[in-house]
Amino acid sequence: MADQNRPVTGYPAPPASNGYPTNTATAYPYVAPPPQNQGAYFNVSANPYYSDPYANQQRATFIRRIFAVFIACIIIIGTIVFIMWLILRPQVPQFRLDTLTLSNFNMSSNSLISGTWDARFTVRNPNSKIVLYYDHIEAAVFYKSESISETTVPPFAQGKKNETTVRATFVSASAYVDDRNGISSERSRGTVDFNLRMMARVRFKAGAWWARRRILKIYCPNLLIGVSTNSTGGSLSGGSKNCRVGL
């Protein structure tokens, strides 16, 4: 018979529906156990696939603002340049070949040419608000596309609506020309056709405004010099010639 004075240490587990007792140490009153790591589902910083829509919106707004500032700067600069162009109306200078003389002209049997070409140009600045500065000028005399002699012209400045006389002397001691027969044929007719080409670095200045250096190209074609077979020199036929000028 059990001792009734013995302290009660527990109660019997209620029987299960199948007749066996249920282990109360592991029993849980809910259908499914709670999740073990709730932070993995609710902590957005732990989810590598989560992107903050507010941060993305701020980034897109910043990029749009930068793009808008860039477009505005381009429009402002273009407007300023256009207004300055309307005010100044810059024009390229004008070159005119006044005289071209040839002396000591000789052509050997092995197609070597010697001679001295003396050219005088009139350079006109057509701008009423711009001063021109010629920093470096290179010039060359050609027969067709073959260079005979080259030289450089001293730099000079040209005021508004100003005309300047420029001289260039070309000396050749033994320049080889492949088309010897062409020169001989032209010389037998009394004239030889030469070309002059020049390249100059020019700066445009209007008050305190300086434009960047531009390369000026001058081309004077079809310069007929009266030199016959029996003569060693001659001058430009047909008077002065206007040269083509471009940037």
C-alpha positions in Angstrom: 0.0 0.0 0.0 1.4 3.4 -0.9 2.5 5.9 1.7 0.0 8.7 1.8 2.5 11.0 3.5 4.9 10.9 0.5 4.9 14.3 -1.4 3.3 14.4 -4.8 5.8 14.9 -7.5 3.7 14.9 -10.7 0.4 14.0 -12.3 -0.1 11.3 -14.8 -0.2 12.5 -18.4 -3.6 12.5 -19.9 -4.1 9.6 -22.3 -3.9 10.3 -26.0 -6.6 9.4 -28.3 -4.9 6.2 -29.2 -4.6 5.1 -25.7 -0.9 5.9 -25.1 0.3 8.7 -22.9 1.7 11.9 -24.5 5.2 13.2 -23.7 4.5 16.6 -22.1 8.2 17.6 -22.4 8.0 17.9 -26.2 4.3 18.7 -26.6 3.4 21.9 -28.3 -0.1 23.3 -28.4 0.1 24.6 -32.0 -0.1 22.7 -35.3 3.3 23.7 -36.6 6.4 24.7 -34.6 7.5 28.4 -34.8 10.2 29.3 -37.2 13.7 28.9 -35.8 15.2 32.1 -37.5 12.7 34.8 -37.9 15.3 37.4 -38.7 16.1 35.7 -42.0 12.5 36.5 -43.2 11.9 39.9 -41.6 15.4 41.5 -41.5 15.7 43.3 -44.9 19.4 44.0 -44.4 20.1 40.2 -44.3 18.4 39.6 -47.6 20.9 40.0 -50.5 18.1 40.3 -53.1 16.3 43.2 -51.4 16.8 46.7 -52.9 15.7 49.9 -51.3 13.3 51.6 -53.7 13.9 55.0 -51.9 17.7 54.7 -52.5 17.1 53.8 -56.2 14.8 56.8 -56.6 17.4 59.2 -55.1 20.1 57.8 -57.4 17.9 58.3 -60.5 17.1 61.8 -59.4 20.8 62.7 -59.0 21.6 61.3 -62.4 18.8 63.3 -64.0 20.0 66.5 -62.3 23.6 66.0 -63.5 22.4 65.4 -67.1 20.2 68.5 -66.9 23.1 70.6 -65.7 25.3 69.2 -68.5 22.7 70.0 -71.2 22.1 73.5 -69.7 25.9 74.2 -69.9 26.1 73.2 -73.5 23.1 75.4 -74.4 24.5 78.4 -72.6 28.0 78.0 -74.2 26.4 77.6 -77.6 24.3 80.6 -77.1 27.2 82.8 -76.1 29.3 81.6 -79.1 26.4 82.3 -81.4 25.8 85.8 -80.0 29.6 86.6 -80.3 29.6 85.3 -83.9 26.6 87.5 -84.7 28.3 90.5 -83.2 31.8 90.0 -84.6 31.0 88.2 -87.9 34.6 86.9 -88.3 35.8 86.5 -91.9 38.9 84.8 -93.3 41.6 87.2 -94.7 42.0 87.7 -98.4 45.2 87.0 -100.3 46.1 88.4 -103.7 49.2 87.6 -105.7 50.4 90.8 -107.2 53.6 89.8 -108.9 55.6 86.7 -109.4 59.0 86.8 -111.2 61.3 84.0 -112.1 65.0 84.4 -112.6 68.0 82.1 -113.2 65.7 79.4 -114.4 67.4 76.3 -115.8 66.5 72.6 -116.3 69.2 70.0 -116.7 69.1 66.8 -118.7 68.5 64.7 -115.6 65.3 66.7 -114.7 66.9 68.9 -112.1 65.5 72.5 -111.9 67.1 75.6 -110.5 65.8 79.1 -110.3 64.5 81.9 -108.0 60.8 82.8 -107.6 60.0 86.1 -106.0 56.4 86.6 -105.0 54.6 89.6 -103.6 51.2 89.3 -102.0 48.6 91.7 -100.7 46.9 90.4 -97.6 43.7 92.1 -96.5 41.8 91.8 -93.2 38.1 92.3 -94.1 37.0 92.3 -90.4 36.0 95.6 -88.8 36.2 94.3 -85.2 38.9 91.7 -85.3 42.7 91.9 -85.4 44.6 89.1 -87.0 48.0 87.7 -85.9 49.9 85.4 -88.2 52.3 83.4 -86.1 53.9 81.1 -88.6 53.6 81.0 -92.4 55.0 78.3 -94.7 55.0 78.7 -98.5 56.0 76.5 -101.4 56.1 76.7 -105.2 54.9 73.7 -107.2 54.9 72.5 -110.7 51.6 70.6 -110.9 51.8 68.5 -107.7 55.6 68.4 -107.4 57.2 70.7 -104.9 60.2 72.7 -106.2 61.1 75.0 -103.3 59.8 75.9 -99.8 60.3 78.9 -97.6 58.9 80.6 -94.5 57.5 84.1 -94.1 58.1 86.3 -91.0 55.1 86.6 -88.7 53.1 89.8 -88.7 50.0 91.4 -87.2 47.2 92.9 -89.2 44.8 95.6 -87.9 41.1 96.0 -88.7 40.3 96.6 -92.3 44.1 96.7 -93.0 46.1 95.7 -96.0 49.6 94.3 -95.7 52.2 93.5 -98.3 54.0 90.2 -97.9 57.0 88.9 -99.8 58.2 85.4 -100.3 61.3 84.2 -102.1 61.8 80.6 -103.2 65.2 79.4 -104.3 65.9 76.0 -105.9 69.4 74.7 -106.7 68.6 71.2 -107.8 65.0 70.2 -107.4 64.0 67.0 -109.1 60.8 67.2 -111.3 59.5 63.9 -112.7 57.6 65.6 -115.5 60.5 67.1 -117.4 58.8 66.8 -120.7 55.8 68.7 -119.5 58.0 71.7 -118.6 59.8 71.5 -121.9 56.5 71.4 -123.8 55.1 74.4 -121.9 58.3 76.4 -122.2 58.3 75.9 -126.0 54.9 77.7 -126.0 56.3 80.6 -124.0 54.8 80.1 -120.6 55.2 77.6 -117.7 52.4 77.0 -115.3 53.3 77.0 -111.6 51.3 76.9 -108.3 51.8 78.5 -105.0 50.6 77.1 -101.7 50.8 78.7 -98.2 49.8 77.5 -94.7 49.6 80.0 -91.8 48.7 79.8 -88.1 46.3 82.7 -87.4 44.8 84.0 -84.2 41.7 86.2 -84.1 41.5 88.9 -81.4 38.5 91.2 -80.7 39.1 93.3 -77.6 39.9 91.0 -74.7 38.5 87.9 -76.5 41.1 85.6 -78.2 40.1 82.8 -80.5 42.2 79.7 -80.6 44.8 79.3 -83.4 43.4 78.3 -86.7 45.3 76.9 -89.7 44.8 79.0 -92.8 45.3 77.4 -96.2 46.1 79.6 -99.2 46.2 78.2 -102.7 47.2 80.2 -105.9 46.8 78.0 -108.9 47.6 78.4 -112.6 50.3 81.0 -112.4 51.6 81.4 -115.9 55.2 82.8 -116.0 56.4 84.0 -119.4 59.7 82.1 -119.9 60.7 80.8 -123.3 63.2 78.1 -124.3 65.9 80.7 -124.9 65.3 82.8 -121.7 66.1 82.2 -118.1 63.4 84.3 -116.5 60.1 85.9 -116.8 57.1 87.4 -114.9 53.5 86.6 -114.2 51.2 86.8 -117.2 47.7 88.2 -117.0 48.2 90.5 -114.0 47.4 89.8 -110.3 45.6 86.7 -109.2 43.2 86.2 -106.3 44.1 83.1 -104.2 41.7 80.7 -102.5 41.6 80.9 -98.8 40.1 78.5 -96.4 40.3 77.1 -92.8 
